[in-house]
């Protein structure tokens, strides 16, 4: 048992070291996104300011802009690690530029970086809320920022009443599901694989949170359409992974052994594959039609909102 714990600790420590270049790249992307968001606010072309005119001062609301930047880089890294995970668990091309071991290491390191970016996104949002409530006592400001950001159901403003819990759900699922790999020797590889499949739920919640609450994709237009378009390869790989999983025991045509492939299990797997195909078709229709739930851009900017809570 001690040897198993030591293996998990060593693996995590090694992956943390390997993740340093990946984390450095994520920080660089975050800085670049922050600079772009800052410039757009300064120049008056920001969609965030179109939604919330009172945020037209980037020097005051820089923590909010940094939260947005961490959120976008986090979503990009989540997209990458999900793509790597689906590639590893489904049918792989005969020739890849790198070995499977390298792909697995990239998958683990990008997962660790994604978790850090998600936490930084939430932390900077909380910091902005603390800064904004300058008229309150420090203890009350800290509690308000913490509760609105990290306590499910506490945030009570507009779209955030749904969008914030979605983001919280993604964060609170990502950490344990992402770290389960390092205790797989204790819980068993089969249990780990079954639980790790729910990582796709984390990604779905993250995208849903962004579509609902990301002011940079608040209106109809190419940014929102691009975000939808990026989901198509994820959905296609998910369908391929379900139809032709890498593990023979998970295939619909797998031979029945020791009752593992029961009629109920076969029906559930078939229904899952059909649902995934339907999602892919839906994504393609949404992307091609342009009717993706975005709001029409107003001809005149809205009146200033009373506080920073609406939206992200």
C-alpha positions as CSV (number, residue, x, y, z in Angstrom):
1,X,0.0,0.0,0.0
2,X,2.8,2.4,0.9
3,X,4.5,1.6,-2.4
4,X,1.3,2.4,-4.3
5,X,1.0,5.8,-2.5
6,X,4.6,6.5,-3.3
7,X,4.1,5.7,-7.0
8,X,1.2,8.1,-7.1
9,X,3.1,10.9,-5.4
10,X,6.1,10.4,-7.7
11,X,3.9,10.4,-10.8
12,X,2.2,13.6,-9.8
13,X,5.5,15.3,-8.9
14,X,7.0,14.3,-12.3
15,X,4.0,15.5,-14.2
16,X,4.1,18.9,-12.3
17,X,7.6,19.3,-13.4
18,X,6.7,18.3,-17.0
19,X,3.8,20.8,-16.9
20,X,6.1,23.8,-16.3
21,X,6.7,24.5,-20.0
22,X,3.0,24.0,-20.7
23,X,2.1,26.3,-17.9
24,X,4.5,28.9,-19.2
25,X,2.9,28.8,-22.6
26,X,-0.5,29.2,-20.9
27,X,0.7,32.2,-19.0
28,X,2.0,33.7,-22.3
29,X,-1.3,33.1,-24.0
30,X,-3.2,34.6,-21.0
31,X,-1.0,37.7,-21.1
32,X,-1.6,38.1,-24.9
33,X,-5.4,37.7,-24.4
34,X,-5.4,40.2,-21.5
35,X,-3.5,42.7,-23.7
36,X,-6.1,42.3,-26.5
37,X,-9.0,42.7,-24.1
38,X,-7.3,45.7,-22.5
39,X,-6.8,47.3,-25.9
40,X,-10.3,46.7,-27.0
41,X,-11.7,48.3,-23.9
42,X,-9.4,51.2,-24.3
43,X,-10.3,51.7,-27.9
44,X,-14.0,51.4,-27.3
45,X,-14.5,48.2,-29.4
46,X,-15.0,45.8,-26.6
47,X,-18.1,43.7,-26.4
48,X,-17.7,43.7,-22.6
49,X,-18.2,47.4,-22.6
50,X,-21.1,47.1,-25.0
51,X,-22.8,44.9,-22.5
52,X,-21.6,46.8,-19.4
53,X,-20.7,50.5,-20.3
54,X,-19.5,51.2,-16.7
55,X,-16.5,49.0,-17.4
56,X,-15.0,51.3,-20.0
57,X,-12.0,52.0,-17.7
58,X,-9.5,49.1,-18.1
59,X,-7.2,50.5,-15.5
60,X,-9.9,50.1,-12.9
61,X,-11.3,46.8,-14.0
62,X,-8.0,45.1,-14.9
63,X,-8.7,42.2,-12.5
64,X,-11.9,41.5,-14.3
65,X,-10.2,41.6,-17.7
66,X,-7.5,39.3,-16.3
67,X,-10.2,36.9,-15.1
68,X,-11.6,36.9,-18.6
69,X,-8.1,36.2,-20.0
70,X,-7.6,33.3,-17.7
71,X,-11.1,32.0,-18.6
72,X,-10.3,32.0,-22.3
73,X,-6.9,30.4,-22.0
74,X,-8.4,27.8,-19.6
75,X,-11.1,27.0,-22.2
76,X,-8.5,26.7,-24.9
77,X,-6.4,24.3,-22.8
78,X,-9.5,22.4,-21.9
79,X,-10.3,21.9,-25.6
80,X,-6.7,20.7,-26.2
81,X,-6.7,18.2,-23.3
82,X,-10.1,16.8,-24.2
83,X,-9.0,16.4,-27.8
84,X,-5.9,14.5,-26.6
85,X,-7.9,12.3,-24.3
86,X,-10.4,11.4,-27.0
87,X,-7.6,10.7,-29.4
88,X,-6.0,8.3,-26.9
89,X,-9.2,6.5,-25.9
90,X,-10.5,6.1,-29.4
91,X,-9.2,5.0,-32.8
92,X,-5.9,6.5,-33.5
93,X,-4.3,7.2,-36.9
94,X,-1.7,4.6,-38.0
95,X,1.0,7.2,-38.0
96,X,1.4,10.0,-35.4
97,X,4.1,12.6,-35.1
98,X,4.8,11.4,-31.5
99,X,4.5,8.2,-29.5
100,X,1.5,7.3,-27.4
101,X,3.5,7.8,-24.3
102,X,4.2,11.4,-25.3
103,X,0.5,12.0,-26.1
104,X,-0.4,10.6,-22.7
105,X,2.1,12.9,-20.9
106,X,0.8,15.9,-22.9
107,X,-2.8,14.9,-21.9
108,X,-1.8,14.8,-18.2
109,X,0.2,18.0,-18.2
110,X,-2.4,20.0,-20.1
111,X,-5.0,18.7,-17.6
112,X,-3.0,20.1,-14.7
113,X,-2.6,23.4,-16.5
114,X,-6.3,23.6,-17.3
115,X,-7.2,23.1,-13.6
116,X,-4.8,25.9,-12.6
117,X,-6.2,28.2,-15.2
118,X,-9.8,27.5,-14.1
119,X,-8.9,28.3,-10.5
120,X,-7.1,31.5,-11.6
121,X,-10.1,32.6,-13.6
122,X,-12.4,32.1,-10.5
123,X,-9.9,33.7,-8.2
124,X,-9.5,36.9,-10.2
125,X,-13.3,37.2,-10.6
126,X,-13.5,37.0,-6.8
127,X,-10.8,39.6,-6.4
128,X,-12.7,42.0,-8.7
129,X,-15.8,41.6,-6.6
130,X,-13.8,42.3,-3.4
131,X,-12.3,45.4,-5.0
132,X,-15.7,46.6,-6.3
133,X,-17.4,46.5,-2.9
134,X,-15.1,49.2,-1.5
135,X,-17.8,50.7,0.7
136,X,-18.1,47.5,2.9
137,X,-15.9,46.3,5.7
138,X,-13.0,44.1,4.7
139,X,-14.5,41.0,6.2
140,X,-17.8,41.6,4.5
141,X,-16.0,42.2,1.2
142,X,-14.0,39.1,1.4
143,X,-17.0,37.0,2.2
144,X,-19.1,38.5,-0.6
145,X,-16.4,37.9,-3.2
146,X,-15.8,34.4,-1.9
147,X,-19.5,33.4,-1.7
148,X,-20.5,34.9,-5.0
149,X,-17.6,33.1,-6.7
150,X,-17.3,29.7,-4.9
151,X,-20.6,29.0,-3.1
152,X,-23.2,27.3,-5.4
153,X,-26.5,29.2,-5.5
154,X,-25.1,32.3,-3.7
155,X,-24.8,34.5,-6.8
156,X,-28.2,36.0,-7.5
157,X,-27.8,38.4,-10.4
158,X,-29.4,37.9,-13.8
159,X,-27.8,35.3,-16.1
160,X,-25.2,34.5,-13.5
161,X,-27.8,32.7,-11.4
162,X,-27.4,29.8,-13.9
163,X,-24.0,30.5,-15.5
164,X,-22.0,30.8,-12.2
165,X,-23.2,27.4,-10.9
166,X,-22.3,25.9,-14.2
167,X,-18.8,27.3,-13.9
168,X,-18.5,26.1,-10.3
169,X,-19.7,22.7,-11.3
170,X,-16.9,22.5,-14.0
171,X,-14.3,23.6,-11.4
172,X,-15.4,21.3,-8.6
173,X,-15.6,18.3,-11.0
174,X,-12.4,19.0,-12.8
175,X,-10.1,18.8,-9.8
176,X,-11.1,15.4,-8.4
177,X,-11.6,13.9,-11.9
178,X,-8.3,15.2,-13.1
179,X,-6.3,14.0,-10.1
180,X,-7.9,10.5,-9.9
181,X,-5.2,9.3,-12.3
182,X,-2.7,9.6,-9.5
183,X,-4.6,7.3,-7.2
184,X,-5.7,4.8,-9.8
185,X,-3.5,2.2,-8.1
186,X,-5.6,2.5,-5.0
187,X,-9.1,2.6,-6.5
188,X,-8.4,0.2,-9.4
189,X,-7.9,1.0,-13.1
190,X,-11.4,0.0,-14.1
191,X,-13.0,2.4,-11.5
192,X,-10.6,5.1,-12.6
193,X,-11.6,4.7,-16.3
194,X,-15.3,4.7,-15.5
195,X,-15.0,7.9,-13.4
196,X,-12.6,9.6,-15.8
197,X,-15.2,9.4,-18.6
198,X,-17.1,12.2,-16.8
199,X,-14.4,14.6,-17.6
200,X,-16.3,15.4,-20.8
201,X,-19.1,16.8,-18.5
202,X,-16.5,19.3,-17.2
203,X,-15.8,20.5,-20.7
204,X,-19.5,20.7,-21.6
205,X,-20.2,22.8,-18.4
206,X,-17.3,25.0,-19.2
207,X,-18.5,25.8,-22.8
208,X,-22.0,26.2,-21.6
209,X,-20.8,28.7,-18.9
210,X,-18.9,30.6,-21.5
211,X,-21.8,30.8,-24.0
212,X,-24.1,32.0,-21.3
213,X,-21.8,34.5,-19.5
214,X,-18.9,35.4,-21.7
215,X,-19.4,39.0,-22.9
216,X,-16.8,38.5,-25.6
217,X,-19.3,36.0,-27.2
218,X,-22.4,37.7,-26.0
219,X,-23.6,38.9,-29.4
220,X,-24.1,37.3,-32.7
221,X,-21.0,37.3,-34.9
222,X,-17.8,35.4,-35.7
223,X,-16.4,35.1,-32.1
224,X,-19.5,33.2,-31.0
225,X,-19.7,31.2,-34.2
226,X,-16.0,30.3,-33.9
227,X,-16.6,29.0,-30.4
228,X,-19.4,26.8,-31.7
229,X,-17.3,25.6,-34.6
230,X,-14.5,24.5,-32.3
231,X,-16.9,22.1,-30.7
232,X,-17.4,20.1,-33.9
233,X,-14.1,18.3,-33.8
234,X,-14.6,17.4,-30.2
235,X,-18.0,16.0,-30.9
236,X,-16.7,14.1,-34.0
237,X,-13.9,12.5,-32.0
238,X,-16.4,11.6,-29.2
239,X,-18.5,9.8,-31.7
240,X,-15.5,8.0,-33.1
241,X,-14.4,7.1,-29.6
242,X,-17.9,5.6,-28.8
243,X,-18.2,3.8,-32.1
244,X,-14.6,2.4,-32.2
245,X,-13.2,2.6,-28.7
246,X,-9.5,1.7,-28.3
247,X,-10.4,-1.0,-25.7
248,X,-12.0,-4.1,-27.4
249,X,-14.1,-4.8,-24.3
250,X,-16.0,-1.5,-24.8
251,X,-17.0,-2.2,-28.4
252,X,-20.6,-3.1,-29.3
253,X,-19.4,-6.2,-31.1
254,X,-17.3,-7.4,-28.2
255,X,-18.0,-11.0,-27.3
256,X,-20.0,-11.6,-24.2
257,X,-17.7,-12.7,-21.4
258,X,-18.8,-13.4,-17.9
259,X,-21.9,-11.4,-18.4
260,X,-20.1,-8.2,-19.1
261,X,-22.1,-7.3,-22.2
262,X,-25.7,-7.6,-21.1
263,X,-28.6,-6.6,-23.3
264,X,-29.2,-3.6,-21.0
265,X,-25.5,-2.6,-21.3
266,X,-25.6,-3.0,-25.1
267,X,-28.7,-0.8,-25.3
268,X,-27.2,1.9,-23.1
269,X,-24.1,2.0,-25.2
270,X,-26.1,2.1,-28.4
271,X,-28.2,4.9,-27.1
272,X,-25.1,6.8,-26.0
273,X,-23.6,6.6,-29.5
274,X,-26.9,7.7,-31.1
275,X,-27.1,10.7,-28.8
276,X,-23.5,11.6,-29.6
277,X,-24.3,11.5,-33.4
278,X,-27.3,13.7,-32.8
279,X,-25.2,16.2,-31.0
280,X,-22.7,16.3,-33.8
281,X,-25.5,16.9,-36.3
282,X,-27.0,19.6,-34.1
283,X,-23.6,21.4,-33.8
284,X,-23.2,21.4,-37.5
285,X,-26.7,22.8,-38.1
286,X,-26.1,25.5,-35.4
287,X,-22.8,26.5,-36.9
288,X,-24.0,26.6,-40.5
289,X,-27.2,28.3,-39.8
290,X,-25.7,30.9,-37.4
291,X,-28.7,30.6,-35.0
292,X,-26.6,29.8,-32.0
293,X,-28.5,31.7,-29.3
294,X,-26.4,34.9,-29.5
295,X,-28.1,38.3,-28.9
296,X,-28.4,40.8,-31.7
297,X,-26.0,43.7,-31.1
298,X,-27.9,46.8,-30.0
299,X,-27.8,50.0,-32.1
300,X,-27.2,52.0,-28.9
301,X,-25.3,50.9,-25.8
302,X,-27.4,49.9,-22.9
303,X,-27.7,52.1,-19.8
304,X,-25.0,51.5,-17.2
305,X,-25.6,48.6,-14.9
306,X,-25.7,49.1,-11.1
307,X,-22.8,46.7,-10.4
308,X,-20.2,44.4,-11.8
309,X,-22.2,41.2,-11.2
310,X,-23.8,41.1,-14.7
311,X,-22.4,39.4,-16.7
312,X,-18.9,37.8,-16.9
